[in-house]
Amino acid sequence: MYQFNEYQASEHRYDDEKILYKRCGASGLRLPKVSLGLWHNFGSKDNYDNMKALIFTAFDHGITHFDLANNYGPVYGAAEENFGRIYEQDLKPYRNELIISTKAGYDMWPGPYGNWGSRKYLISSLDESLKRMHLEYVDIFYHHRMDPETPLEETMLALDQIVRSGKALYAGISNYNGERAREARRIAKELHLPLIINQNRYSIFDRTIEENGLKACAKEAGMGVICFSPLAQGELSEKYLHGIPADSRVARDGRFLHKEDVIQPEKLKAIRALKDIAGERGQTLPQMALAWVLRDPEITSVLIGASKPEQIVENLGVVGHTEFSEEELQRIDAIYQSIAGLLDGHRHV
């Protein structure tokens, strides 16, 4: 494994620049089509050497974007702290090549000021995130979810202040629906705030952004869309087709995906049918699932999670292979429709 300051990025990390990067909406920022999310596997109980291997593998292959949030862990803040250690020890010389994003909006600390979307919470949270990551600024700072009580003007003005202060270069919103995103974009435009990106869940198994108007809003507003859980929390990774592996997310951490979700016969039948289509395309099921998301011109990037470096390399194989025939899309949609009711009953926020 790498020791302190031994890491040197691969000289070939930008060999696929022409096909790997995509402009984020109408902004000047280009993101890799595959980005690395630190939602899982970067917590206080995870292996630090493996974290380094994941990040170095990603960057060596041209993944410049690393996505975090204040409460990623567990424990809260652990992912930012671990990323900060890796950044300080090995990635600091490459800061100008990195896109680092974080978020605030979910529960972070006790009391009335550690949640939702107030100016007090967002600005305080980012200050703490910057300390944990040893950064002077992040490239993108997101409001992590819609707040039903705080006026949206307050939230957008807080993001505006953050950008104007130099603590973030761009602003984003996450888990917004189309109506709320349109209003946020309207306010941002009046403020001249570079609100350039939406982060939302999207996969073959979760079409919410098509149904709630978010995807259409992003297209109209010239905002980018980056999608998390493109493999439906691992259900589209093939790993659960023959039981639940001991080292799987379901076995180790059942907060977001439950055993009963992955062993349902109807769902397993659908996943096997999707795997058959992927095989006909010369892809693995996770590669096809990523390709399905990236085929859409409105999608800027997919956020992948990984527990092993080789998973990152495999997922990158999707770049340049995102075309689908009409017949393939119809077959995939038919499989989705066959279990849509089942999926609606087991979506997790």
N, C-alpha and C positions, 0 to 999 in steps of 0.2 A: 504494500500500500504506500501511498504518497506520504512523505514526511514534510515538516514545515518548510515552506517556500521551495519545495522541489518541483511543483507543478509548472509545466510550460505548455501552453495551449498548442494544439496541433497546427502546423503550418497550412494544413489542407482544410481548415474549418469553413472556409468560404468557397470551396470548389463548386458547390451547388447553389451559389448565390442567386443565379438567374431564375431558378425554379423554386427555391426554398422560401423566399420572402415575398410578402404581399403588403400593399399599401393599406393602412388602417382607415377605411372609409375614405373621406375626402381630405384627410390630413396629410402631412408630409412624412409621418412615421411609418416605417415598414417593420412588420413583425414576422418572425418565422411562422410558417404555416403550422408547425408543430412546436408548442411551447411546453415548458416543464412546470407543473404545479407542485407545490410543496405542502398540499393539504394533508397528505398521509406520508408516513415513513420518515418524517423529519422531527419527530417528537422527542421528548425526554427519555423515552424507553427504547428508542431505535438506535441502531449501530452507527456511530459517527463515521467510521471509515467507509461504510457503505454509502452514507450521504455524500461524502466527497467523491466517491467513484461515480455516483449518479450525476452529480453536477458537472464533473470534469468530462464524463462521456458525452453529456448533452452539449456542452460548449465546444468540445473537440469536433462535433459533427454539425456545428453551425447553429445550434439552438442558443440564441442570445437572450431569450426572455424567460425570466424566473418569476413565478407568481406566488405571492404569499398573502396572509392576512394576519391581523394582530393576534387572533386567538387560535391560530393553527398550532396543533400540538398532538396529543396532550403533553404537558400542561400548557395552558394559555401562554403564548409568547415563545414557546420552545422552538418552533420552526424558524422564527426570525432570529433567535439567539444562535441557533446552530448555523443558519446561513451566514450570519454575521461573523462567526468564527472562521468559516471557510473563506468568506470574502476578505477578511482582514489578513489571513495567513497566505492566501494564494491567488485570489481574484482581483485584488486591488489594482494591480498594474493594468487590468483590462476594463476598468470602470467605464471608459468611453465607448466600449463595445457592448455593454450590457444594458438590457431593459429590465429593471427591477420594479415590480409593482407590489403594493400592499393595500389593505382595505380596513375599514372600520364600519361597524353597523350592527354587529351581533354582540352578545354578552361578552364583556371583557373584565371588568372589575366590579366589586360590590357598590351598591348605592345607586342613586338616580342619574349619575353622570357617566356611567360606564356601558351605555347601550344606546341603540337607535341612531338618531341623526342630528342631534343638536350641535351647534357651533362649539360648545364647551367640550363635548365628547370627541368630535372629529379632530379638532386641532390638538387636544391633549393626547389623543391616541397616536396620531402621527408622530408627535414629538417623542413618545416612548418607543415607537417602532424604529425610528431613525437611530436612537441610542442602541437598541438591541442589535441592529444590523450594521452599526459602525458607518453609517452613511450621512452625508450632508443633505441629500435629497433622494427621492425616488422618482422614477420616470413616469409612473402612472399611480395616482392615488384614487381609490374607488370609495364611493359610499356603497356599503355592502348589501343593503336591502331597503326597501321602501319603509318609511316611517309614517304610520297613520295619524300621528299627533303633531309632530314638528312641522311647521310650515315649510313647504318645499323651497321657498325663497331663502329661508335661513340656511338650509342645507347647501344650496347652490352658492350662496354668498360665502359660506365657510370654505367650500372648495375653491372659490375664486381667491379668497385671501391666501389660502395655502399655496396656490400657483403663483400669485403675485409676490409672495414672500420668498420664492425660490425653493421651497421644500418639496415641490413636485413640479414636473414639467408639463404633464397633462392630467386631466381629470377623467374619471370614468364612473359609471353606475353599474350596479350588479343586482340581479334578481328583481328588476323593474318590469312592469308590464308595458304594453304599447302606449296606453293612455298617459301613464305617469312619466314615461320616457319622453313623450312629445312635450309635455309641460316642462320637464327639466331642460330639454334642448332649447325651448323657447326662452326660458330665463337665461340660460348660458349664452345664447346668442346676443341678448341685450347687454350682458356683462362683458362680452368678448372673451368668455372663458373657453379654453380649448377642451370642451367636453367631447371626446373623440371616440369613445368605445363603450359598448355594453358587454357585460359578462353574464352569461346565462347558461343554464343546463340545456343540453340539446343532444339527442341521439336518435337512432332508429326507434328506440322504445319510448322516447319522451319528446313529443312534438309541441310542447306547451308554447314555445315562442312563435309558432305558426298560428296557434289558436288565440293567443291573447294580444296579437297585433304588434309584438315587439320587433319581429323580423321585418315587417313592412315599414314600421316606423324608422328603423335603422337605415333602410334603403332610401326613404324619403329625406331623411335628415343628413345623409352622408356620414353616418357613424359606422364604425367597425363593430363586428360582433365576434367575441371570442367565447368558445363553448367549453364548459367543464362537464365532467362525467360523460364524455362521448362514448364510453364503453359501458354506460349504465351501471356504474359502480362495480365493474368487473364482470357483470353478467354476460357481456358480449366478448369476453376474453377467452372463452373455451374452457377455463379452468374448472368450472363447476359441472361439466357435462358428465363426469364420472364420479360424482360425490364431492365432498368438501375437503380440500387438502388442509393439512394441519397448519401450513404456513400461510393460508389464505386470509384475506381481510375479514371474511365472515367468522373464521375460527379465532382470529386474534383480536378483532375489534368490531363488535356487532352494532355499533352506534348508527351506521348509515345503511347497512345492508344486512338483512336477517336471514337466518337459515331457512325459514319457511318461504322466503321470497324466491330462493334459488332451486328449490327441490320440487316445485310444482310441475307435474307431468306435462300440462299444456304449454307451459313456458319452455321447458326443456325441449319439447318437440319443435317449438318455433325456433329455438336457438340452433338446433341441429339442421333445420331446413335452411336457415341463414348460412350456416357453415357450408352446406352443400353449394349454395350459390357462390360463396367466396372461393371455394375450391375450383369451381368452373372458371373463375376469373384469374386463377393462379395466385390467390391471396389467402392469408389466414383470415379467420373471422374478425379479429381485432383490426387488422389492416383494412378490411372492407368496411367495417363500422366507421373508422376514421375517414375513409375515402367518401363514404356516403355523406358525412357532414361537410367535408371540404369541397364536395362537388358544387355546392351552392355558391354562386358569386357573391352573395351577401356576407358569407362567413370569412373572416380574416384568418383565424387561427383556431386550433383545438388545443386544449390543455390536457396533457397526459399526466398520469401519475405512474410511478414505477417503483418497484421494489428491487429490481435487478438491472444492472447496466445494459444487458443484452435486450431487455424489453424496449429500451429507448431506441436502440439501433433497429430493431424489428419494426417499430412503429414509424420510424423515419422512412422506411421503405415504401410508404404510401405516397410520398411526394412525387408528383409527376404521373400518378396512376389513379386519378380520381374520376375518370370518365365512366359513365354507365350507359348501357343501352336502355331504350324505353322499356323493353321487355324485362330487363333486370329490375328496374325501378318498380314496375308494376308487381312483380313477384315479391319484392321486399315489402311493398305497401300492403299486399294481400296477407302476408304473414303477420305484419303489425296489426292489421285490422282484426285478424282472427283472435288476438289476445288483448285488444285495446281495453276492454272492460276490466280485465284482470290487472293490467298495468295501472289503470287509473286508481284502482283500489289500493295500490302499494307504492305510490310515489311518496318520496320523503323529501321534506324541505331541507 
